[in-house]
Amino acid sequence: MSNQDYPASVLIVKNITGAQIVKETHISYAVIADDYVYKIKKPVDFGFLDYRLAKSRKMYSMLEKDLNDRFSKNIYIDVLKIVRQNEKDFALVPLTNSLAAIEYVLKMKRIKDEDFLQARIEKGLITVEDMQRIGRQTAELFKNLEPAPKDEEFDTHFDVVKFNAVENFTQTEKYVSSLIDKDFYEYIKSKTLDFLENNKEIFIKRAEEGFIKNGHGDLRLEHIYFNDDETVGLIDCIEFNKRFRFNDVISEASFLSMELDSMGRLDLADGFLSGFLYVFNDETSLKLINYYRCYLSYVRAKVTCFLVDGKDKSWELYDTKVNEIKKLIDMSLFYAKSMERNNLIFFGFMGTGKSKNAAAFAKRFPAALFVSDIIRKQSEGMNVNDRQYIEWGTGIYSAETSIKLYDKLGALVEEKHKTGRMSIVDASFTKKEYLETYKKHNVGNIIFLEFDAPKDVILARLAKREQSNTVTDGRIEIAEKQRETAEMPKADLKIITTGSVDNNIEEIIKFLIK
């Protein structure tokens, strides 16, 4: 954007500060100098915010500073005003200055780009342990906040939550079948409203117990930064609408975990939540995570639908945004299913395609994936790609070693439930005692998905596998022995894997949401 396209207030601040960078959003300009950032609100009205009057821009600038001071150390410095000193010269002065204000400016300390959480994640500098620490520190920031006062428009917090949920579905009805799959829409809506109806007392109780805070409202990766001592701070709290800011603390945490999921960083999302739940370690916080992730991913899909509305493929971003909607709806659907505390077992004999389908399912949906072939070898200190040409039922495939494997699988799945994560277990489960050992852990509701294929197809796959570098040790000479000795669990759904993987996944999803 050229200088002539900016409003006069932005050009004045650029001239006074020597800043060269200006970033624009739909509601403000940020004039970025070497050491400071100067934020100027636009005179706009979007319904959910109204900055049209100069006194409103002044008031909200002051409120933005006060609210964000709760989360940050010496980042929000002061609210200033632009004044005319003479016919040619302008100045940025304190609000106490007697000269008439041309515009109001929020002065902030500039945070180095490399000190933002998002930048560190993109550079591979953040570990799961880091995210656990960040989760604990973020939770402490929220724990120290004052509870939100009783809402003026609704009698209870539950009414607010339900209103927002219903509004979501009302506002997206027009996009069903075109941008949103009809069956997915109906399932997400049904699960959401059923959850609210069945858990009304939880929402009411959490409001009574002070979990609803005058919080942040937009806890995203780009709004978390590191102080000099490596503690975290937060910026860009929503000041313009209290309904967006007065939230359950677990809703705030769920938003960030959902954003990490959308990036494919489930490990960091779970690390953050485990740290957050170390502070808020009550049972109801855990129970609400998938409700809020379902709701928030649907909100993001809804907003993207609004963006696409009225456009077609002639718009350069059309396909990108349509695919984004599909991804967000997939996430919302999966979180809705996860409200039931399920886990999925993809089982079957060697060569039946269970691993290929499990990997494809986990790539599309935010599920933790545990592959028995990998965990078995890692537990024995082996390289996962080292092939084991041994007799069936011996060595690392002995009954004793397998019992240990299924015990570990159960423990891993249960650990994921502690952050609300649904898991996929890719394992054969060829003995009853394996399932019994697995179920000793509180693994939740198990859905058994069996994979199979015609014998000639399986033999061809196993022969091809011999020529490739693969984690599995399945081969033709032991395949029949596996079938002869197997005691498989009863399948809830059986997939014959002669078609495409995409079609298999669609069949599984239709089964899960029927």
C-alpha positions, 0 to 999 in steps of 0.5 A, spaced: 500 500 500 502 506 498 503 512 503 497 516 499 492 510 501 493 511 508 489 515 512 492 522 515 493 519 522 497 513 520 502 518 515 503 523 521 505 517 526 510 514 520 513 521 520 514 523 527 517 516 529 520 514 522 517 508 522 517 504 515 512 498 516 505 499 517 500 492 518 493 493 517 487 489 519 480 490 518 479 494 525 486 498 526 493 500 523 499 498 526 505 503 525 511 499 527 518 502 528 524 499 531 523 499 538 515 501 538 509 499 535 503 505 534 496 502 534 491 506 531 483 504 531 479 505 524 473 509 525 469 502 523 462 499 525 462 492 524 456 490 529 460 487 534 464 493 535 463 500 534 469 505 533 466 510 529 466 516 534 473 519 536 471 518 544 470 511 543 477 510 539 480 513 545 476 509 550 477 502 547 484 504 546 485 505 554 481 499 555 485 495 551 491 497 555 488 496 561 486 489 559 492 487 556 496 489 562 494 483 566 497 479 561 504 482 559 510 486 562 511 493 560 508 492 553 503 496 553 506 503 554 501 509 554 495 512 550 497 518 546 494 523 542 496 526 535 495 534 536 497 540 531 503 544 534 502 549 528 500 549 521 506 544 519 508 540 525 504 535 529 506 531 535 504 525 539 503 527 546 500 525 553 492 525 554 493 530 559 496 535 554 491 541 553 491 541 545 485 538 541 486 531 539 486 529 532 487 522 533 488 517 539 494 512 539 496 506 543 504 506 544 506 499 545 513 496 546 515 492 540 516 485 541 522 481 537 519 477 531 523 471 534 520 472 541 513 470 539 511 463 540 508 462 533 515 464 530 519 459 535 514 453 533 515 454 525 523 454 526 522 448 530 525 451 537 519 448 541 518 441 544 512 438 548 516 440 554 516 447 552 509 447 551 507 444 558 511 449 561 507 454 557 500 451 558 502 452 566 504 459 565 498 461 561 493 457 566 496 461 572 495 468 568 488 466 567 487 463 574 489 470 577 484 474 573 477 476 576 471 472 575 466 475 569 460 479 572 453 476 571 451 477 564 447 483 563 443 480 557 442 472 559 441 469 566 446 464 566 453 463 562 449 456 560 444 461 556 450 465 553 454 458 551 447 455 548 445 462 544 452 462 541 452 454 539 445 455 536 447 461 532 453 458 529 448 453 526 443 458 524 448 462 520 451 456 516 444 453 514 445 456 507 452 453 506 449 446 507 450 441 501 454 447 498 460 448 502 458 444 508 457 436 508 449 435 510 450 429 514 456 432 517 452 439 519 447 434 522 451 430 526 455 436 529 449 440 530 446 434 534 452 432 538 453 439 540 445 440 542 445 434 546 451 435 549 449 442 552 442 439 554 445 433 558 451 437 561 447 444 563 448 443 570 456 443 569 456 450 565 452 453 570 456 450 576 462 452 573 460 459 572 458 459 580 465 456 581 468 462 578 471 458 571 468 464 567 473 469 567 474 476 564 479 473 560 483 474 553 478 472 548 483 470 542 488 466 545 492 464 538 499 462 537 501 469 534 498 472 541 503 469 545 510 471 546 516 470 551 519 475 556 527 476 557 526 471 563 522 466 558 516 466 562 510 467 557 506 473 556 499 475 552 497 480 547 491 483 543 486 481 548 479 483 545 477 489 548 471 491 544 466 486 546 465 483 552 461 477 550 468 475 546 472 476 552 468 473 558 469 465 557 470 459 561 478 458 562 478 451 558 475 455 552 481 459 551 486 453 552 481 449 547 482 455 542 490 454 542 490 447 542 485 447 536 489 452 532 495 447 533 491 441 531 490 445 525 497 445 524 498 438 525 502 439 531 497 434 536 504 433 540 504 440 542 497 441 543 497 436 548 503 438 551 500 445 552 493 442 555 497 437 559 500 443 562 494 448 563 490 442 566 496 441 571 493 448 574 486 447 572 486 439 574 478 439 575 474 433 572 469 438 568 475 442 565 477 435 561 470 434 560 469 440 556 475 440 552 472 437 546 465 441 546 469 447 545 474 445 540 468 442 536 465 449 537 471 453 535 473 450 529 466 450 527 466 458 528 472 458 524 469 454 518 463 459 519 467 465 518 471 462 512 464 461 509 462 468 510 469 470 506 467 465 500 460 467 500 458 470 493 465 468 490 466 463 485 473 459 482 475 466 478 477 468 485 484 466 486 483 464 493 477 460 492 479 453 492 484 454 498 478 457 502 473 451 500 479 446 502 480 450 509 472 449 510 472 442 509 478 441 514 475 445 519 469 441 519 472 435 519 476 437 525 469 439 528 466 433 526 471 429 530 471 433 536 464 432 536 465 424 536 471 425 541 466 428 546 464 420 547 471 419 550 472 413 544 478 410 541 478 406 535 482 400 534 484 398 526 485 391 526 486 385 522 491 380 519 498 382 516 497 385 509 490 387 510 491 394 509 489 396 516 496 400 517 495 404 511 488 406 512 489 408 520 495 413 517 490 416 512 485 417 517 490 420 522 492 425 517 485 427 515 482 427 523 486 430 529 487 423 532 493 420 536 496 414 532 499 408 535 502 403 531 504 397 534 509 395 529 513 401 531 512 401 539 514 394 539 520 395 536 522 401 540 520 398 546 525 393 545 531 398 543 530 396 536 531 401 529 523 400 527 526 399 520 530 393 521 526 387 519 526 381 523 526 374 519 524 370 525 518 364 526 511 366 528 510 367 536 518 367 537 523 373 539 519 380 539 513 377 537 512 372 543 506 372 547 510 375 553 513 381 549 506 382 546 502 382 552 507 388 554 506 391 548 498 391 549 499 393 556 503 399 553 498 401 548 492 401 553 497 406 557 498 410 551 491 411 549 489 413 557 494 418 557 491 421 551 484 421 554 487 426 559 488 431 554 481 429 551 485 426 545 481 420 541 486 415 539 487 410 533 490 403 535 493 400 529 494 393 531 492 386 530 489 384 537 490 376 535 489 374 542 483 375 547 489 376 552 491 382 548 485 385 548 484 384 556 490 387 557 489 393 553 482 394 557 485 394 564 487 401 562 481 406 562 481 406 555 474 409 554 469 406 549 472 402 544 470 402 536 473 396 533 474 396 525 476 390 522 480 390 515 481 384 510 482 383 503 481 377 498 487 372 499 490 373 492 490 381 494 494 380 501 499 375 498 501 380 492 501 385 498 506 381 502 510 379 496 511 387 494 512 388 501 519 384 501 522 389 496 521 395 500 523 398 507 518 398 511 516 397 519 512 391 519 515 384 519 509 381 515 511 376 510 508 370 506 511 364 510 508 366 517 501 369 514 497 363 514 500 361 521 497 368 524 490 366 521 490 359 524 492 361 531 488 368 531 482 369 536 480 376 533 475 381 537 468 382 534 468 388 529 463 393 529 465 395 522 469 391 517 472 394 511 474 390 505 480 394 502 480 393 495 477 400 493 481 406 494 483 409 501 479 415 501 473 411 500 474 407 506 475 413 510 468 415 508 465 409 509 468 409 516 466 416 517 459 414 515 459 409 520 461 413 526 456 418 525 450 414 523 
